[in-house]
Amino acid sequence: MIINLGSHRLKRYNSRNWLLEEWREPAKGRRAKSDEAKWRSCDRYFQSIGAAMTWVAEHELLDEDAEVDLAGAIREYGTIVDRLKGAFDVEKEADDD
């Protein structure tokens, strides 16, 4: 099973864990078979969907370039979580990986 979260997705890793992947280009300076964007591992493993969504939301908030008060940060975090919930799409794993 794969759970899409916008630019991230959770993919079944084993019977107890999810693997977090991100849609991105290969890292600069790294040798890769292809220089195309594709789903790449974030090397993050979670035992629950909630823990993974929290990690994604917090790291998206960390990536923002803004200075806000606590109330503004909470509002922005809420916006990110709402967007992730809206992007929540479950589909059967395809064999195209």
N, C-alpha and C positions, 0 to 999 in steps of 0.2 A: 504494500500500500504506500502511496505517496500523498502527502498533504501539502498543497500549495499555499504559501503565505506571501504572495507578491514576488519580491525579488529573492526570497528564500523558500526552501521547501524542506519538509521532514520526510525522510525515507526510512523504511524499516531496515534496521541494521542487523538485529537478531531478535530472538523471542522476547527480550526484555528492554531493548533500547532502540531509540530513533537516532538517525544521523542527520545533522543539519547541513544543508548544502546551499550555496549561493550562486546565482546566475552572474557570471563575470568572465572577463578576459583572463588569460593566463598572466601570472605575475611577470613584471618586466625583468629581463635578465635570466629567466628560467627557461630551460629547454623543454619544449613540449612538442608532442606529435603534431599539434595543430595550434594556430594562433587565433582560432575562432572562440567566441564566447560560448560557454556551455555551463552546465551545472557542475560546480566544483565543491569539494568537501571543505567545510569550515573547521574540521577536526574537533567538533563539539558533539557530544553524545548526551542524550536525555532519556530519562525513564518515564517522563510524562509530557504530554502535549503542552500543558500549562506552563511548565518550567521552560520549555523551548520558546513559547510565545513571549514569556517575560524577558528572556535573554535577548530575543530579536528586538523587542520594543525598547528595552533599555539601551541597546547598542545603536539603534537608529537615533535615539535621543542624544546619545553621546556624540554622534557624528554631526549634529546640527551646530552651526556657527552662530550662536545668539547668546545674548546676556539677558536673562529674565529673572524675576523673583520666583519664589517657591510656587505661588499660585499659577504663574505663567508656565512653569515647568510641568506642573501637574496637569494643566489644561492641554499642553502639547503632548504629554505622555498619553492622555486620554484620546486625543486625536489619532495618534499612532496606533493604539490598541483597537480603536473603532475601525481604522482602515484595515488592519490585519484581520479582524473578525469578518469584515466585508469581503476580503480576498480569500477567505477560507473555502477551499475547494478540494474535495476528496475524489480521487480517481484511482482506478486500478493501475498498478505499476506496468509501464510499457517496457518492451524489450529493446528500446532504441538507445539505451545507455551503453 
